[in-house]
Amino acid sequence: MSDERKNKVHALPEEPGVYLLKDARGRIIYVGKAKNLRKRVSSYLSIRDDDEAKTKNLKALWRDLDYIAVTSEVEALFAEQNYIKRHYPKFNILLKDDKKYVYIRITEEEDYPRIFMTRNLQTKKTTYIGPFMQVRNVQATLKLLRKIFQFRTCNGLLFKICAKRNRACLDFHIKLCTGPCVGHIEKQSYKERIKACKRFLLGYEDELIKSLKQQMMAHASQEQFEAAGVLRDQITALESVVNQRQQAIMKEKIDADVFAIAVDAEMAAGQVLHIRQGRLQNSQKLSLENTSGEAKETILQQAILQFYKSSLSMPPVIFTPFSIPDEEMLLAYLEDMRKDVQKRALLFSDDPDSVLHTQRKLSLQVPQAGAKKKLTGIAQKNADEYLQQMHRKKTEENQELLLSSLQEVLDLPTLPERIECYDISHLGGTHTVGSMIVFEQGKAKKAHYRKFAIREETNSNDYAALQEMVSRRLARLQPDEKDASFSQTPDLMLIDGGKGQLSAVLEIAKQFEVNFAIASIAKREEELFLPDNPISIRLEKSSPVLHLVQRIRDEAHRFAVGFQRKKREG
């Protein structure tokens, strides 16, 4: 196989192009671009000691290759991005498609358009604005705009019913709709309101207010005072909103996207700030996969390229916190991509005004000082925070999976979200103490740890001491118990010991008629014992479930020994 791979590599041309590495099943696992195909792909023939783990895995897995020779590096970049988008190779940096973002849809294909929130870009010849991350903010904005401009939100069926009966619905009477269904507003006047909403949503509040003032003055000069009054009220409401919204963070009314990236050994997170007219209009979090071992410059480059692959807007300026390799090639690619952005925006709207920024030359900038530098700092801080959120989420997901595995191993009726573990400690039958430690969601909850001083008459009997401790604990399992630890019912009671200790605790549990699971773990062979099961459970030493149980048991032992030592010394 090695000779076959060498022959294929040596047959590659020494030209720019894209190479596709495949595994034994013929699946594309990596797409790369190169100035010199033969020279670049040759590096995948041998594994070096200093290779990153991901690179070593790729070199070990690929078995076949295809290539596409092109005439320039820019063409190679185009081809690379197209293949990545089409095949999502497992070793390429990938920008995750995050479904939690929402869009605002304006149904301009309708005679009387509606404006509402959606998560899907599906219908052609309609306008989409976004994406937005904060659903509540979108809902609040639409609610406000509806009060000001009174656009309809009803579906086609209700609209037809109202039109047929010549009777508007409640929204018209409470001034949330202009009543187009019954002819209370002309079609062109209604569409002017929708256009005003769109300009506001796109971030052009000042431009909108200026335009409305001009219309108001025109109506007033023609003595159309009722129409002028409606516009005056709209202007007053909009000015109030603009004053309350975030102040301009730049004196210059610039339109730009600000990118930042946070990277560690496991994952990468990004942040994009959308600046429109010098104001922070919106922001998006980016999650990237397969970034292990990649330079942050390469990760940022891929984040930008893949972000605009499906975007509906590309401003003339892109700020980054540091320089990106092959900037000229990247700019050439992005300039060409802007044509696709324009086509995509036109595809989702028959209104050319919704396509912004495509007439100005694109620039990539690394701010060095001032407000622009502050913007990259804000983006970087948010990217760093999102990376930490991703780690916390991954930890929580891993813990939930681990608890689910423990539930399966012990055949528990519910997920063991709260585990209480008990241990007895003494020195030669004296100074006997007990410990109760608590793990919730797979993590130690030290505020709920409790200590037990065992009576002298049970000092020499571990089983009796264990029964005393468990009995005292269960006696306080009451709804009116003030101790937050004792008042909560465990999903699993874990005992440090074997069959004997488990049987002793089961006697007490029977007296209190508990309905939660009880198990024990014997330290010598690391066996798990369950009630009514004469055969112990033995897990592989490498089992994460066993490691979790051991960690909980060892923590109970540590806590008991510490208390026993203090009692003896005291």
Helices and strands as residue ranges (DSSP letters): H 2-10, E 17-22, E 28-34, H 37-42, H 53-61, E 64-69, H 73-87, E 94-95, E 102-106, E 115-118, E 127-132, H 135-149, H 156-165, H 170-173, G 180-182, H 187-201, H 205-221, H 225-244, E 256-263, E 268-276, E 279-289, H 296-308, E 317-319, H 327-347, G 352-354, E 363-365, H 370-410, E 418-427, E 430-440, E 443-444, G 446-448, E 450-453, G 456-458, H 462-475, E 492-496, H 499-512, E 517-522, E 527-529, E 537-538, H 544-569
